[in-house]
Amino acid sequence: MQLLPLLLLIANLEPHNVKLEEVTFKGRACIRLTDTAPTGLVAPERLAILKGSSFTDGIIEFGLAGDRLPSAPESSRGFTGLAFRVGPGGEPYNNAFYLRPYNGRSPNQVQRNHSAQYIAIPGYDWSPLREKFPKMYESYVDLVPGEWTKVKIEVRGNTAKLFVNGATQPTLLVNDLLTGNPTGALALWIGPGSQSHFANLRITR
């Protein structure tokens, strides 16, 4: 298998409704994404597309540290993750896995159950998925806001698996990717009211 380390530099990223900064966060050189979407943008098109990337099947590994903006409401959970097989220009961006760091150690068990999420845009954001397929496309994982978290995503055909913090078993297993291109770009992803750091992205094909 071919291992491809990818440089996370501003010059290599195409932002959509996010601000990009090259920073050092908790000892790691990384890219910071901050939500800058216009007020009222409900749909989660907050991406930084990796220019020139083309991904079909393989393993994606990276570190992230997600948090909410100081100005964000408490309902913002620090949404942060990665989109794959992204369409041209990011619209639609198709498949994504993301985490809700503020849910990982919530005192509310229902919130804990919504710590990790799969979505497919357009048509399958978290809300319709939760309504039509309760518990199928989200699960619990231990998370701490603002702390580095190791993430691995394995994609094979119509199946994708999300692994968190070195677990040998997937946190979330999707056996039927709901929409998307057979091949597309990779993109760093954040949700409304969020700021996240990304580091050490690499792809194994």
Number of C-alpha atoms within 10 A of each C-alpha: 7 8 12 12 14 14 15 19 15 16 10 15 19 17 19 18 18 22 18 21 14 15 13 13 17 11 7 14 16 23 24 22 26 24 23 16 19 8 7 6 11 10 12 15 21 27 27 25 26 22 13 11 16 14 20 17 20 17 18 23 18 18 21 25 25 30 25 28 18 10 9 13 11 12 10 18 24 28 26 29 27 23 26 29 24 27 19 11 12 22 11 17 28 24 25 25 23 24 31 27 29 24 26 23 17 16 9 10 12 11 16 21 17 21 25 27 26 27 23 21 21 15 13 17 18 16 11 12 19 16 9 10 11 11 13 14 19 25 18 21 22 17 24 18 20 19 16 20 20 17 22 20 21 19 19 12 12 14 14 23 19 22 19 22 15 11 12 8 11 16 19 22 18 17 13 10 17 17 18 19 16 13 15 21 22 27 25 26 28 31 27 26 22 25 25 27 28 26 23 17 18 17 20 14 14
